[in-house]
Amino acid sequence: HALTEGNNFSCGMSNLSPHVFLRLCFSLGDNVVLVMPSAPVTLTAVGHTQRSCDAGQDIDLTCEVSDPKEPVSWFKDGAPVSEGAALKTLSDGSKRHLSIVTAAPGHSGIYSCHTSSQSVQFHVEVKGEDFGAN
């Protein structure tokens, strides 16, 4: 087609990457704005995902998210983690930390770091006497 006023033209491109589809539509004389969808957020565990320590030691679980603005939630055995004296969360740029201070056997379990679309798991085993910390 020849470009004439009033005609609408569009083109579509796919397979730019596994997660991107681009469609551009415009009319002659229109300002063209190209909007690229953002890449999906990725989440990775930092360090070992199997942790074992003696009671009384501190444990730091860390996950890294590709978008530093992406919110992250922590869970233990499927339930949201409640911060307190023994469990503390910290955001440091793209890294998200869950610190278990003075770990006790009651802290053993499966911890997970969640974004809106992904999660990573850490298996924690604390050996020794439980002094009532949770």
Secondary structure, DSSP 8 states (H G I E B T S, - for coil): ----TT-EEEEEEEEEETTEEEEEEEETT-------------EEEES-SEEEEETT--EEEEEEESSTTS--EEEETTEE---SSSEEEEEETTEEEEEESS--GGG-EEEEEE-SS-EEEEEEEEES---S--
